[in-house]
């Protein structure tokens, strides 16, 4: 019973990021209606392919950002063992209980459930902002997840709790103990947080989303499931995927032209509305 209550509480807390009272979480762009239909699937496929090939179109700024991220990742890689030792030496029963719960916020089942609840709430309350946020979160989460899984297989890095060092790699291994790089939980958490940030008008909502995502990432090191460099690269990947998906969505909305006509017995005329 206690385990059931804990699982239910986790689901409710995870849903709180997306499921908000109407007007609390508002999409910044309301130019088009968002629904889980053919158009969404078509846009999803288009965004997915563009996100995957986006490095081919990087400019100088993108390359500078990548260099900074790579440098930080390499620094953390050199310190991975020391960071892991510090976390394990300072674990306590209280921290174990706290991070055991927090880590679930990056779990795929919890995220998918939260997205489903948020989308359903958008349908029930006729909130386009909730529906749009939920669908973009789904798109960002799945895209980041695909990239992460590919990197995990190629890298084959040993997890800290496998008993092997931070420099051990088994490329193309099918064992979960060699799926450490990058962190899927961290990538998922930031892929969702980034979308919430892009869609929310409330600063404290953004702070809450990123704070929870950061705690999810830290929990993976605390729980001895990932190295520090794993969560850094995973978090960064999720964040930039979310930014890319949000950017593509804004560009798509900006190209829409909305035309409205109005006729009535009292008004002899019509009106046109264009949105560029």
N, C-alpha and C positions, 0 to 999 in steps of 0.2 A: 504493500500500500504506500509506504513512504517513497519507494522508487517511482511509483506511478505519479504521486503528487509532485515529485521533483521534475519528472519529465513534462508534466502538464505546465508547471510553473515556467519551465524553460521555454516552451512553445509560446506561452502568453507574453513573456518578456521579450522574446525575439520579435514577435509580431508588433510590439509597441513601437518599434522603429518606423514601421511603415503604416500601420493602422492607426490613424489619428483622427480626431474629430474633424468634421468638415470645416475647412477654413484654417486649420492648424498647419497642415502641410499642403502648400499650394504650388502647383507647377508654374514655372515662370512663363511658359509658353502655352497658350490655350487656343492656338490657331486651328488645330485639327482635333477631331474626336479620336480617342485611342481605344481600340477594342482588340480582343484576341480573334483576329480574322485573317483572311487571305492577304490583305494589304500589309498587316503587321508581319506575317511570316515572310513575305517578299522583302520587306524592308530589313528584317532581321538577317536574311541571307545576304543581302547587299552589304549591310554594316559589318557582318561577320567577315566577309571576304576582304573588305577594305581595311578592317582592323588588322588582319593577318599580314597584309602586304604593305601596311603603312610605313614600316622602316625603309622601304625602297624610296619613299618620297620625303625622307627627313631632310631638313635644312640645317644650317649652321647651328641654330639654337637647339634644335633637337639633338644634334650630335654632341653639343656641349653638355646638355642634360644627361645624355647617355654616358658620357665620359665621367661625369661627376658621380653618377649612380654606380658605374663599374668600379671606380676608385674606392668608393665607400664600401662596396660589397667585398672587394679584395682585402681591404683593411679589416673588416669584420671576419673574413675568412681566416686571416692570420691570427685573430684573437678568439676564434670560435671555442677552442678547448678551454681557455681561461674563463670566458664568459659562462660556459656551461658549468664549470666547476664552482663558480661563484653562486650561481642559481641553486645548484644542488646542495651546496654547503649551507645555504640560508633558507631552505625549505622548512616549513612547519606544518603542523596539522591544520591550522587555520588557513594558511595559504593554499594547501592542497585542496581543501574543501571549496574555497572561493574560485580558484582557477579551474577546478574540475567542472564547475557550472559554466564559467565564462567561456571555456573552449567550445561549448556547444553552439555558441552564437556564430561560429564559423563552419559548423557542420552543414553539409548539403541538404539533409532532410529538414533541418530547422529553417534554413533560409528559404527553401522551396515552399515549405508550409506557410511561412510568413508572407511570401509573395502571393500565394494562392488566397490567403485570407484577405490581404489588402486589395487584391483585384476583385474579389467577391464583394467586399465592402463598397468598392467603387461602383459596382453594378447595383447594389441594393440602395445606396444613397445617391445614385446618379452623379457621382463625383468623377469628372474626367481627370482631375489632377491625381487622384488615387490610382485610377486605372493606368494612367500614363507612367507614373512613378513605378508601379509594380511591374509593368511590362518592360520598361527600360532596365530595371534591376534584374529581371530574368535574362534579358539579352546580355547585359554586362557580366553577370555571374557565369552564364554558360560559355561565353567567349573566353573569359579569363580561365575558366576551368579546363577548356580544351587546350589552351596554350600550356597551362601548368602540367597537365597530364603528359603532354608530349615531352616537356623538359624533364620531368621525373624519369621517364623511360630512358631517354637519351643519357642523362647524367648518371643515374643509378647510384646516387650518393647514400652512404650508410647513415642510418639514423643514430642519434646519440645513444639511445637505449639498446642498440644492437651489440654494444660491446666493442665496436671498432672505432678507430680514430676519425677525426674530422677530415682527414685527407684520404679516406678510403672511398673508392668509386667502383661500381660494378655496372658499367653501361649495358642497357637493354636487359637488365634483370627483371624478372616478373615477381620478385618477392617484395612485399610491402616494406620490409626492413631496409630496403635500398631505394626507397622513394622519398628521401628527405628533402631534396632540392628541386624546386622551391617549395615553400609551405603553401599547401592548398587552402588551409583554413585562413591564413593571413590574406591570400589573394582574394578569396571569396568575400571576406569581411570588408576589405577596402573597395572591391568592385561594387558592392552594394552601397557603402558609405559615400563613395564618389558620386553615385547617381542621386542619392538623397541630398547631397550638397548642391548638386546642379539644379535640382527641382525645388528645393526648399527656399522660402523667403525668410525663414527664422534662423538667426545666427546660432541660437542655443541648440537648435535641432542639428545643425552641422557639427557643433562641438560635441554633442552627445554621440552622434554617429561615428565620428572619427575617434573619439575617446574609447568607445566600445570596441571598435575595430583594432585599435592599438592594444587594448587589453587582451583581445583574442590572440593577436600575434605574440604578445609576451607570454601568454599562457602556454604556448607551444614549446617555448624554451624552458619555462618553469616545469612543465610536465615531462621534460626530457624527450620530446618527440621530434624536435628540430633544433638545428644550430642557429645562432643569431643571424648569420648571413642568409640562411634559408628564409627566415621571416622577413628580412629586409627586402630581398629581391621579390618575394611573393607579394608583400604589401605594395611595393612600388609598381609591380606589374598590374595588380588589381586596380590601383589608383589611375594609372595611365589608360588602361582599357576603359574604365568608366568615363574618363575625360574624352576619349576618342568617340565612344558611343554617344555621349551627350552632344559633342560637336557635330557629329553626323546628323543627329536628330534636329539640332537647331538649323543646320544648313538646309535640311529637307523642308522644314516648316517655312523658312524664309523664302523659298522658291514657290510656295503655294500662292495661287491667286484666287481670292474668294470674291465671287460675284453674287450680289443679292438684288432681287427685284421686288418691288412692293407696289401693288395696285389695290385700290379700294374705291368704292363709290364716291367717297369724299375727296380723295386725292387723285387728280388726273396727271399721273406721271409715274416715274420709276426712279430707283436709285441704284447706283453701282458702288460696290466697295472693293477696293483692291488692297491686297496685302503682299508686300514684296519682302 
